[in-house]
């Protein structure tokens, strides 16, 4: 693809010989991050076997459908830009405690209602953008990464081992996890071009091979899985759960602001222009619609994937049709249960190696965003209080043992108090707070 024609027009359609590999490159860049959240939430809910395979399938199918809504559009819905949708990490700190305490029905109820809220948020997103300056979004993104790092390390050490607690942290678990990490870093920094974009996926494949060499793969589930299956509405039920709904609604606001940032980044990086209000509104509504539809079939919330914005900037190809081709590949792969089962048999440690890298990158993204913010006393106080209460309550949940159930679940999620504090403090604290010099 050395003679690839670069274009800033989203409506351009490169020749198929170029468009297909470019579309596949987008899928490779996001694939592992897309199937990781359903893996983590399913395990938290105690699901396995066919249910885990199904959730992985639906992550692919509805990431593809949500991407089509974004690139092709439905009326005012969709930015009609090369934006790839995928299952969001941001909601995991809310979904895992809900899954553990109330089950998947409550999670799905929160996903659907949160998606509807997210959809309508698109009509007013322009008016509340000032609530989420880089200071607030940087703190929230940093907090998401920090809240999830213990989850990554837990799975890298073996997750919840079937062989008993003595197997937790065993050599073979760390060997698989570190194989993923080392391979990912190697491809990312020492191999140019196409393979570099797929570094995390290649790392997971290397970890998967290591698991096979260690005799830790059981392909019986793959053999028993079918070749084709359609999504099943309300497979995990639907439950109205206050904690799930409040948590999802709050995180939908954060996700919407992240989407605004991704839309702005793709127009700036791919076309050297600012995003229009129509693109921002349509893109945000597409997030919500894609999430609500996914929830109906047992899938998790979708949002724009920032790593694919980087792929657009790197390739210089702004064509939304390239991403549409990638979305079709995702949908087809998701309709094949054997493919989902092949992923589902992956040992927890391989997944752990991938998510340690992914969550570490989320932390880095938050730090990068905050590095561009002037750290006045005011901003330092916002960051300090938001992270201290958010992560502190998550680490010591018994500190809220006398708080009613719903509020306790939200308070110990890590993200909810962090988001609320960051937004509220940013709105109420004066821009100048006495001596604003930092030392």
C-alpha positions as CSV (number, residue, x, y, z in Angstrom):
1,X,0.0,0.0,0.0
2,X,2.9,2.3,-0.6
3,X,1.0,4.1,-3.4
4,X,-1.9,4.8,-1.1
5,X,-3.8,7.9,-2.0
6,X,-4.4,10.1,1.1
7,X,-7.6,12.1,1.2
8,X,-9.3,14.4,3.8
9,X,-12.8,13.7,2.4
10,X,-14.8,11.2,4.5
11,X,-16.9,10.3,1.4
12,X,-14.0,9.1,-0.7
13,X,-13.9,5.4,-1.4
14,X,-10.4,4.0,-2.1
15,X,-10.1,1.0,-4.4
16,X,-11.1,-2.2,-2.7
17,X,-7.5,-3.5,-2.9
18,X,-6.6,-0.7,-0.5
19,X,-9.9,-0.3,1.4
20,X,-10.1,-3.9,2.6
21,X,-6.7,-4.1,4.3
22,X,-7.2,-0.6,5.7
23,X,-10.5,-1.8,7.2
24,X,-8.9,-4.9,8.6
25,X,-6.2,-2.7,10.1
26,X,-8.8,-0.8,12.0
27,X,-10.3,-4.0,13.4
28,X,-6.9,-5.3,14.4
29,X,-6.1,-2.1,16.3
30,X,-9.3,-2.4,18.4
31,X,-10.0,-6.1,18.6
32,X,-8.5,-7.1,21.9
33,X,-9.8,-3.9,23.7
34,X,-13.3,-4.7,22.3
35,X,-13.6,-8.3,23.6
36,X,-11.9,-7.6,27.0
37,X,-14.8,-5.9,28.9
38,X,-17.4,-8.7,28.3
39,X,-14.7,-11.2,29.4
40,X,-14.2,-9.3,32.7
41,X,-17.9,-8.6,33.4
42,X,-19.0,-12.1,32.5
43,X,-16.4,-13.6,35.0
44,X,-17.6,-11.1,37.7
45,X,-21.2,-12.3,37.1
46,X,-20.1,-15.9,37.4
47,X,-20.8,-16.7,33.7
48,X,-18.8,-19.1,31.7
49,X,-19.2,-21.6,28.9
50,X,-21.8,-20.7,26.3
51,X,-22.8,-17.5,28.1
52,X,-19.2,-16.2,28.0
53,X,-18.9,-17.2,24.3
54,X,-22.2,-15.4,23.5
55,X,-21.0,-12.2,25.3
56,X,-17.8,-12.2,23.3
57,X,-19.8,-12.7,20.1
58,X,-22.1,-9.9,20.8
59,X,-19.2,-7.6,21.6
60,X,-18.1,-8.1,18.0
61,X,-21.5,-8.0,16.4
62,X,-22.7,-4.8,18.1
63,X,-19.4,-3.0,17.9
64,X,-19.8,-3.6,14.1
65,X,-23.4,-2.4,14.1
66,X,-22.6,0.6,16.2
67,X,-19.8,1.5,13.8
68,X,-22.2,1.2,10.9
69,X,-24.6,3.6,12.6
70,X,-21.6,6.0,13.1
71,X,-20.2,5.8,9.5
72,X,-23.3,5.3,7.4
73,X,-25.7,7.2,9.6
74,X,-29.5,7.1,10.2
75,X,-31.0,10.5,9.7
76,X,-29.4,12.9,12.2
77,X,-27.7,10.0,14.0
78,X,-24.1,9.3,13.2
79,X,-21.1,11.6,12.6
80,X,-20.5,10.0,9.1
81,X,-16.8,10.0,9.9
82,X,-14.2,7.1,10.1
83,X,-15.0,6.4,13.8
84,X,-14.8,2.8,15.1
85,X,-17.1,1.9,17.9
86,X,-16.2,-0.7,20.5
87,X,-17.1,-2.0,24.0
88,X,-16.1,0.7,26.5
89,X,-13.6,0.3,29.4
90,X,-15.0,3.3,31.1
91,X,-18.1,1.5,32.3
92,X,-16.3,-1.5,33.8
93,X,-15.8,-0.1,37.3
94,X,-19.6,0.4,37.5
95,X,-20.6,-2.9,35.8
96,X,-18.3,-5.3,37.8
97,X,-19.7,-4.5,41.2
98,X,-23.3,-4.5,39.8
99,X,-22.7,-7.9,38.1
100,X,-21.3,-9.3,41.3
101,X,-24.1,-8.2,43.6
102,X,-27.2,-8.1,41.3
103,X,-26.4,-10.1,38.3
104,X,-26.3,-9.6,34.5
105,X,-30.0,-8.6,34.3
106,X,-29.3,-5.4,36.4
107,X,-26.2,-4.7,34.2
108,X,-28.3,-5.0,31.1
109,X,-31.0,-2.7,32.5
110,X,-28.4,-0.1,33.2
111,X,-26.9,-0.5,29.7
112,X,-30.2,0.1,27.9
113,X,-31.4,3.0,30.0
114,X,-28.0,4.6,30.0
115,X,-27.9,4.2,26.3
116,X,-31.2,6.0,25.9
117,X,-30.0,8.8,28.1
118,X,-26.7,8.9,26.1
119,X,-28.7,9.2,22.9
120,X,-30.7,12.2,24.1
121,X,-27.5,13.7,25.5
122,X,-26.5,14.2,21.9
123,X,-29.0,17.0,21.5
124,X,-27.5,19.1,24.3
125,X,-23.9,18.0,24.3
126,X,-22.7,21.3,23.0
127,X,-24.2,23.2,25.9
128,X,-22.5,21.2,28.6
129,X,-19.0,20.8,27.0
130,X,-17.8,23.5,29.4
131,X,-18.5,21.2,32.3
132,X,-15.8,18.9,31.1
133,X,-12.6,20.8,30.4
134,X,-9.3,18.8,30.1
135,X,-8.8,19.1,33.8
136,X,-12.0,17.1,34.6
137,X,-11.7,14.6,31.7
138,X,-8.0,14.1,32.5
139,X,-8.8,13.2,36.1
140,X,-11.6,10.9,35.1
141,X,-9.5,9.0,32.5
142,X,-6.6,8.7,34.9
143,X,-9.0,7.5,37.6
144,X,-10.5,4.9,35.2
145,X,-7.0,3.4,34.5
146,X,-6.0,3.4,38.2
147,X,-9.2,1.8,39.3
148,X,-8.8,-1.0,36.8
149,X,-5.1,-1.8,37.2
150,X,-5.7,-4.2,40.2
151,X,-8.2,-6.1,37.9
152,X,-5.5,-6.4,35.3
153,X,-2.9,-7.7,37.8
154,X,-5.4,-10.1,39.3
155,X,-6.0,-11.8,36.0
156,X,-2.3,-11.7,35.0
157,X,-1.7,-13.8,38.2
158,X,-4.4,-16.3,37.1
159,X,-7.7,-14.7,37.9
160,X,-9.8,-16.9,40.1
161,X,-7.9,-20.2,39.6
162,X,-10.0,-23.4,39.4
163,X,-7.0,-25.3,40.9
164,X,-7.3,-23.4,44.2
165,X,-5.7,-20.3,45.8
166,X,-2.3,-21.9,45.8
167,X,-2.2,-21.7,42.0
168,X,-2.8,-17.9,42.1
169,X,0.4,-16.1,41.0
170,X,2.0,-19.4,39.8
171,X,4.9,-19.2,37.4
172,X,2.9,-20.4,34.3
173,X,0.4,-17.5,34.8
174,X,3.0,-14.9,34.8
175,X,4.9,-16.5,31.9
176,X,1.7,-16.2,29.8
177,X,1.0,-12.7,30.9
178,X,4.6,-11.5,30.3
179,X,4.6,-13.1,26.9
180,X,1.7,-10.9,26.0
181,X,3.4,-7.8,27.4
182,X,6.8,-8.4,25.8
183,X,5.4,-9.3,22.4
184,X,3.1,-6.3,22.4
185,X,6.0,-3.9,23.2
186,X,8.2,-5.6,20.6
187,X,5.7,-5.2,17.8
188,X,4.7,-1.7,18.8
189,X,8.2,-0.2,18.9
190,X,10.3,-2.4,16.7
191,X,8.1,-3.5,13.8
192,X,6.8,-0.7,11.5
193,X,3.5,-0.1,9.8
194,X,0.6,-2.5,9.7
195,X,1.8,-5.0,12.3
196,X,2.6,-2.2,14.8
197,X,-1.1,-1.2,14.8
198,X,-2.1,-4.7,15.7
199,X,0.6,-5.1,18.4
200,X,-1.8,-5.9,21.3
201,X,-3.7,-8.5,19.2
202,X,-0.4,-10.1,18.2
203,X,0.7,-10.1,21.9
204,X,-2.5,-11.9,22.8
205,X,-1.9,-14.5,20.1
206,X,1.6,-15.1,21.4
207,X,0.2,-15.6,24.9
208,X,-2.4,-17.9,23.5
209,X,0.4,-20.0,21.8
210,X,2.3,-20.0,25.1
211,X,-0.8,-21.3,26.9
212,X,-1.0,-24.1,24.3
213,X,2.6,-25.0,24.8
214,X,2.0,-25.2,28.5
215,X,-1.0,-27.5,27.9
216,X,-3.5,-25.0,29.3
217,X,-5.9,-24.8,26.4
218,X,-9.1,-26.9,26.2
219,X,-10.6,-26.8,22.8
220,X,-13.6,-29.0,23.7
221,X,-15.8,-25.9,23.9
222,X,-14.7,-24.8,20.5
223,X,-15.6,-28.2,19.0
224,X,-19.0,-28.1,20.6
225,X,-19.8,-24.5,19.4
226,X,-21.9,-24.0,16.3
227,X,-20.9,-22.3,13.1
228,X,-23.6,-19.7,13.0
229,X,-25.9,-18.1,15.6
230,X,-28.1,-15.0,15.7
231,X,-28.3,-12.5,18.7
232,X,-30.9,-13.4,21.3
233,X,-33.0,-10.6,22.7
234,X,-32.9,-10.3,26.5
235,X,-30.8,-13.4,26.9
236,X,-29.7,-12.2,30.4
237,X,-33.0,-10.6,31.3
238,X,-33.7,-7.0,32.2
239,X,-33.8,-5.5,35.7
240,X,-34.3,-2.0,36.8
241,X,-31.5,-1.4,39.3
242,X,-31.0,2.0,40.7
243,X,-27.2,1.7,41.3
244,X,-26.7,0.4,37.7
245,X,-28.8,3.1,36.1
246,X,-27.3,6.0,38.1
247,X,-23.8,4.7,37.5
248,X,-24.4,4.1,33.7
249,X,-26.0,7.6,33.3
250,X,-23.1,9.3,35.0
251,X,-20.5,7.4,33.0
252,X,-22.5,8.0,29.8
253,X,-21.8,11.7,30.3
254,X,-18.1,11.0,30.6
255,X,-18.2,8.7,27.6
256,X,-20.0,11.4,25.6
257,X,-17.3,13.9,26.3
258,X,-14.7,11.3,25.3
259,X,-16.6,10.9,22.0
260,X,-16.6,14.6,21.4
261,X,-12.8,14.6,21.9
262,X,-12.4,11.6,19.4
263,X,-14.6,13.3,16.8
264,X,-12.6,16.5,17.2
265,X,-9.3,14.6,16.9
266,X,-10.3,12.6,13.8
267,X,-11.4,15.8,11.9
268,X,-8.2,17.6,13.0
269,X,-5.9,14.7,12.4
270,X,-7.5,13.4,9.2
271,X,-8.9,16.6,7.6
272,X,-7.1,19.5,9.5
273,X,-10.4,21.1,10.4
274,X,-12.7,21.5,13.4
275,X,-15.6,19.1,13.9
276,X,-19.1,20.6,13.1
277,X,-21.9,20.8,15.6
278,X,-23.8,18.3,13.4
279,X,-21.0,15.8,13.5
280,X,-20.6,16.1,17.3
281,X,-24.3,15.8,17.9
282,X,-24.8,12.9,15.5
283,X,-21.7,11.1,16.8
284,X,-22.9,11.3,20.4
285,X,-26.4,10.1,19.5
286,X,-24.8,7.2,17.6
287,X,-23.0,6.2,20.8
288,X,-26.2,6.1,22.7
289,X,-28.3,4.3,20.1
290,X,-25.6,1.7,19.5
291,X,-25.4,1.1,23.3
292,X,-29.1,0.8,23.8
293,X,-29.5,-1.7,20.9
294,X,-26.5,-3.7,22.1
295,X,-28.1,-3.9,25.6
296,X,-31.3,-5.4,24.1
297,X,-29.2,-8.4,23.0
298,X,-27.0,-8.8,26.1
299,X,-24.0,-6.7,24.9
300,X,-22.3,-3.9,26.8
301,X,-22.0,-0.1,26.2
302,X,-20.2,1.1,23.0
303,X,-18.2,4.2,22.5
304,X,-15.7,5.6,20.0
305,X,-12.2,4.0,20.2
306,X,-9.4,6.5,20.5
307,X,-6.8,4.1,19.1
308,X,-8.6,4.1,15.8
309,X,-8.4,7.8,15.6
310,X,-4.7,7.3,15.7
311,X,-4.9,4.9,12.8
312,X,-6.7,7.5,10.7
313,X,-4.0,10.1,11.5
314,X,-1.2,7.6,10.8
315,X,-2.6,6.4,7.5
316,X,-3.9,9.8,6.3
317,X,-7.0,8.0,4.9
318,X,-10.2,9.8,6.1
319,X,-12.6,7.6,4.3
320,X,-15.6,6.5,6.4
321,X,-16.2,3.6,3.9
322,X,-12.9,2.0,4.9
323,X,-14.2,1.8,8.5
324,X,-17.6,0.5,7.2
325,X,-15.7,-2.4,5.6
326,X,-14.0,-3.2,8.9
327,X,-17.4,-3.1,10.7
328,X,-18.8,-5.7,8.3
329,X,-15.9,-8.0,9.1
330,X,-16.6,-7.6,12.8
331,X,-20.3,-8.5,12.4
332,X,-19.5,-11.6,10.3
333,X,-16.9,-12.8,12.9
334,X,-19.4,-12.2,15.7
335,X,-22.1,-14.4,14.1
336,X,-19.7,-17.4,14.3
337,X,-19.9,-19.0,17.8
338,X,-16.7,-21.1,17.1
339,X,-14.8,-17.8,16.8
340,X,-16.2,-16.6,20.1
341,X,-15.5,-19.9,21.8
342,X,-11.9,-19.8,20.5
343,X,-11.5,-16.5,22.4
344,X,-13.4,-17.7,25.5
345,X,-11.0,-20.6,26.1
346,X,-8.2,-18.1,26.5
347,X,-6.7,-18.4,30.0
348,X,-7.2,-15.5,32.4
349,X,-3.5,-14.8,32.6
350,X,-3.4,-14.1,28.8
351,X,-6.3,-11.7,29.2
352,X,-4.5,-10.2,32.2
353,X,-1.3,-9.5,30.2
354,X,-3.4,-7.7,27.6
355,X,-5.4,-5.6,30.1
356,X,-2.4,-4.6,32.2
357,X,-1.1,-3.0,29.0
358,X,-4.5,-1.5,28.1
359,X,-5.2,-0.1,31.5
360,X,-1.7,1.2,31.8
361,X,-2.2,3.1,28.5
362,X,-5.5,4.5,29.9
363,X,-3.5,5.9,32.9
364,X,-0.9,7.3,30.5
365,X,-3.7,9.0,28.4
366,X,-5.0,10.7,31.6
367,X,-1.6,11.8,32.6
368,X,-0.9,13.2,29.1
369,X,-4.2,15.1,29.2
370,X,-3.4,16.6,32.6
371,X,0.1,17.5,31.5
372,X,-1.4,20.2,29.3
373,X,-3.4,21.7,32.2
374,X,-2.0,24.5,34.3
375,X,-1.6,22.9,37.7
376,X,-2.9,25.8,39.9
377,X,-3.8,25.2,43.5
378,X,-7.4,25.0,42.4
379,X,-6.7,22.3,39.8
380,X,-4.4,20.4,42.2
381,X,-7.2,20.4,44.8
382,X,-9.8,19.1,42.3
383,X,-7.4,16.3,41.2
384,X,-6.4,15.4,44.8
385,X,-9.9,15.2,46.3
386,X,-11.5,13.5,43.3
387,X,-8.9,10.7,43.1
388,X,-8.5,10.4,46.9
389,X,-12.2,9.8,47.6
390,X,-12.8,7.8,44.4
391,X,-10.0,5.3,44.8
392,X,-9.9,5.5,48.6
393,X,-13.5,4.4,49.0
394,X,-13.0,1.7,46.3
395,X,-10.1,0.3,48.3
396,X,-11.9,0.5,51.7
397,X,-15.5,-0.3,50.9
398,X,-16.3,-1.0,54.6
399,X,-15.9,2.7,55.2
400,X,-19.4,3.0,53.8
401,X,-20.9,0.0,55.6
402,X,-23.6,2.1,57.2
403,X,-24.6,3.8,53.9
404,X,-27.8,2.4,52.2
405,X,-27.1,-0.3,49.6
406,X,-27.4,1.7,46.3
407,X,-25.3,4.6,47.6
408,X,-22.7,2.2,49.0
409,X,-22.4,0.4,45.7
410,X,-22.0,3.7,43.8
411,X,-19.7,5.2,46.4
412,X,-17.3,2.2,46.3
413,X,-17.3,1.9,42.5
414,X,-14.4,4.3,42.4
415,X,-15.5,6.2,39.3
416,X,-18.9,7.6,40.4
417,X,-17.6,9.7,43.3
418,X,-14.5,10.7,41.3
419,X,-16.7,12.0,38.4
420,X,-19.2,13.8,40.7
421,X,-16.4,15.5,42.7
422,X,-14.4,16.5,39.7
423,X,-17.4,18.0,37.9
424,X,-18.9,19.7,41.0
425,X,-15.6,21.1,42.2
426,X,-14.7,22.4,38.8
427,X,-18.1,24.2,38.7
428,X,-18.1,25.7,42.2
429,X,-14.4,26.5,42.9
430,X,-13.4,30.0,41.8
431,X,-10.8,30.2,39.0
432,X,-8.4,32.1,41.4
433,X,-7.9,30.7,44.9
434,X,-5.8,33.1,46.9
435,X,-2.1,32.5,46.1
436,X,-2.4,30.4,43.0
437,X,1.3,29.7,42.6
438,X,2.4,26.1,43.0
439,X,5.6,25.0,44.6
